[in-house]
Amino acid sequence: KNILLEKLVSYKVIEYKKIQMLLNANKIKNFINFPRRIFVFYNNIKKKLDNSKPISIKVNLHNWNIASNAIHFLDLFTFLTKRKLKVSKIIFDKKIKKSKRKGYSELTGKIQFRSKFNDFLYIEDLNNKNIFQNIIIEQETLKFIIFEDDRKYIMIKKNKNKVISKEFKAETILQSYGTKIFLDNIINKNVINLPNINESSNDHTILLNSFETHLKKVKINNNKKILFS
């Protein structure tokens, strides 16, 4: 038995262990759908990184919505490093936005994470059209500036007194097509590089806890049901 889960898997931290136990008891293999894991250029970047050294990732977004998209970049970090993060700073905007999905809400603002290894992940989503959307992955003498919308990335490498800059294609795929690829691989019992709920629970729970902290800070009524898409 196999199941492909969407994220967020649950909106309640307490439910993650229950879901894990239920899946294990019924011997169901589970995978969480994170399409960036099969983007060829991210796999190429991963090969070039030195995992013995800290990695810094900065995500600059415009109107992408942190509540529904931050989990993708937490998983990208996990995919590249196999290390766990903790929230180090939350600066969400006070206003809770209405999502395009009926009955759901969204957040904008900033959130940053750190690991025990001194890795750093910073996600910024501002309602500002002047924000230049990109993802920057940096490590000592190596930097990748990724423009997913333009399907390209730039690699900058410092070598002594010399700086080398090269541009590469960054082919992306629609999530619906990525889902089809994952399902085909699951059905055919191929090796699939997706995390299960146990492996992804840290990313999910630290994000959900940050949402809860923010809602308490802005004094949202506890009886009011807030669902993030």
Solvent accessible surface area in square Angstrom, and as a share of the most:
residue,aa,sasa,rsa
1,K,170,0.72
2,N,70,0.36
3,I,69,0.35
4,L,34,0.17
5,L,27,0.14
6,E,89,0.40
7,K,32,0.14
8,L,21,0.10
9,V,30,0.17
10,S,8,0.05
11,Y,77,0.29
12,K,124,0.52
13,V,55,0.31
14,I,123,0.62
15,E,60,0.27
16,Y,4,0.01
17,K,153,0.65
18,K,125,0.53
19,I,43,0.22
20,Q,29,0.13
21,M,138,0.61
22,L,116,0.58
23,L,14,0.07
24,N,109,0.56
25,A,83,0.64
26,N,70,0.36
27,K,174,0.74
28,I,43,0.22
29,K,138,0.58
30,N,16,0.08
31,F,30,0.12
32,I,0,0.00
33,N,0,0.00
34,F,2,0.01
35,P,8,0.05
36,R,27,0.10
37,R,21,0.08
38,I,51,0.26
39,F,13,0.05
40,V,105,0.61
41,F,5,0.02
42,Y,0,0.00
43,N,45,0.23
44,N,53,0.27
45,I,0,0.00
46,K,59,0.25
47,K,164,0.69
48,K,96,0.41
49,L,19,0.10
50,D,58,0.30
51,N,71,0.36
52,S,80,0.52
53,K,75,0.32
54,P,58,0.36
55,I,3,0.01
56,S,40,0.26
57,I,0,0.00
58,K,83,0.35
59,V,0,0.00
60,N,18,0.09
61,L,4,0.02
62,H,44,0.20
63,N,72,0.37
64,W,69,0.24
65,N,29,0.15
66,I,0,0.00
67,A,0,0.00
68,S,31,0.20
69,N,34,0.18
70,A,1,0.01
71,I,2,0.01
72,H,21,0.09
73,F,1,0.00
74,L,0,0.00
75,D,4,0.02
76,L,2,0.01
77,F,0,0.00
78,T,28,0.16
79,F,5,0.02
80,L,6,0.03
81,T,1,0.01
82,K,161,0.68
83,R,42,0.15
84,K,149,0.63
85,L,2,0.01
86,K,136,0.57
87,V,48,0.28
88,S,57,0.37
89,K,105,0.44
90,I,46,0.23
91,I,87,0.44
92,F,16,0.07
93,D,60,0.31
94,K,166,0.70
95,K,156,0.66
96,I,37,0.19
97,K,51,0.22
98,K,188,0.80
99,S,21,0.14
100,K,209,0.88
101,R,129,0.47
102,K,199,0.84
103,G,67,0.64
104,Y,50,0.19
105,S,17,0.11
106,E,3,0.01
107,L,0,0.00
108,T,7,0.04
109,G,1,0.01
110,K,59,0.25
111,I,1,0.01
112,Q,36,0.16
113,F,0,0.00
114,R,105,0.38
115,S,15,0.10
116,K,197,0.83
117,F,82,0.34
118,N,98,0.50
119,D,0,0.00
120,F,43,0.18
121,L,0,0.00
122,Y,32,0.12
123,I,0,0.00
124,E,22,0.10
125,D,0,0.00
126,L,45,0.23
127,N,117,0.60
128,N,59,0.30
129,K,179,0.76
130,N,139,0.71
131,I,41,0.21
132,F,142,0.59
133,Q,47,0.21
134,N,20,0.10
135,I,6,0.03
136,I,37,0.19
137,I,0,0.00
138,E,64,0.29
139,Q,11,0.05
140,E,122,0.55
141,T,72,0.42
142,L,20,0.10
143,K,60,0.25
144,F,0,0.00
145,I,32,0.16
146,I,0,0.00
147,F,21,0.09
148,E,24,0.11
149,D,104,0.54
150,D,92,0.47
151,R,121,0.44
152,K,65,0.27
153,Y,7,0.03
154,I,40,0.20
155,M,21,0.09
156,I,39,0.20
157,K,95,0.40
158,K,111,0.47
159,N,79,0.40
160,K,198,0.84
161,N,159,0.82
162,K,130,0.55
163,V,93,0.53
164,I,61,0.31
165,S,72,0.47
166,K,109,0.46
167,E,109,0.49
168,F,71,0.30
169,K,160,0.68
170,A,0,0.00
171,E,94,0.42
172,T,25,0.14
173,I,55,0.28
174,L,136,0.68
175,Q,71,0.31
176,S,84,0.54
177,Y,116,0.44
178,G,0,0.00
179,T,31,0.18
180,K,113,0.48
181,I,50,0.25
182,F,2,0.01
183,L,76,0.38
184,D,55,0.29
185,N,37,0.19
186,I,15,0.08
187,I,130,0.66
188,N,97,0.50
189,K,179,0.76
190,N,75,0.39
191,V,150,0.86
192,I,27,0.14
193,N,74,0.38
194,L,14,0.07
195,P,6,0.04
196,N,47,0.24
197,I,3,0.02
198,N,96,0.49
199,E,102,0.46
200,S,2,0.01
201,S,22,0.14
202,N,36,0.19
203,D,5,0.03
204,H,0,0.00
205,T,25,0.15
206,I,23,0.12
207,L,0,0.00
208,L,12,0.06
209,N,70,0.36
210,S,3,0.02
211,F,5,0.02
212,E,86,0.38
213,T,73,0.42
214,H,6,0.03
215,L,31,0.15
216,K,131,0.55
217,K,151,0.64
218,V,34,0.19
219,K,177,0.75
220,I,42,0.21
221,N,92,0.47
222,N,143,0.73
223,N,141,0.72
224,K,122,0.52
225,K,162,0.69
226,I,30,0.15
227,L,43,0.21
228,F,9,0.04
229,S,20,0.13
